């Protein structure tokens, strides 16, 4: 009896895995190989947790399967086939989210689609951006971070000259490479701030502000990292900008960014009441 009850769900899951198993394997490989998206391993777990919260919150919501979900499933699958034909990885991966949402409509109805829309869309944070888009964002961020860091370094009394993404110090020259553009920490912090804003008890406007605050926080944290690296390189030599110390500074700065995000959420929580929601 239980098997019969959940048979449609099992069929949909089996069909999904059969269709997307190679896409999922390549996605996992990219999480392992690309440090910019190592947070991808956590995104599905967070999504499942958010879905569980919604299931508990909407336990009395009626299940009303809707046949329009079949049309959406057909369109989503067709979208995948077109992406597969064109070998476009990002589109293929995004089609997974469309298929999941379509399956929700088919098996549970539009009310559950509305309830689970945001938790399922959260999965977009696990999908690496196409290289052409990543580079379009990373390069301006790199120049911005370099320029501001040079101004900060000059303000604290160190002779420095900036040229594009190059920081010239009296005793060494530092190049701000793509990994130091701040986009890596920005993508991770956006994923975390999105999850944080979804579970915290704030108004919708404050949730949006908290989510978007990840952008200036990540940029400011990266500028601080570049400034600190330049100051240490001036005092102790260029070796501090390489290897373990460089990686450690990235981790510490990301932790600082998380703390700032948390403090901002606590600040925004002051005075929050029913009237604010």
Secondary structure by P-SEA (a helix, b strand, c coil): cccccaaaaaaaaaaaaaacaaaaaaaaaaaacccccccccaaaaaaaaaaaaaaaaaccbbbbbbcaaaaaaaaaaaaaaaaaaaccaaaaaaaaaaaaaaaaaacccaaaaaaaccccccccccccccaaaaaaaaaaaaaaaaaaaaaaaaaacccccccccbbbcccccccccccccaaaaaaaaaaaaaaaaaaccccaaaaaaaaaaaaaaaaaaaaaaaaaaaaaaacccccccccaaaaaaaaaaaaaaaaaaaaaaaaaacccccccc
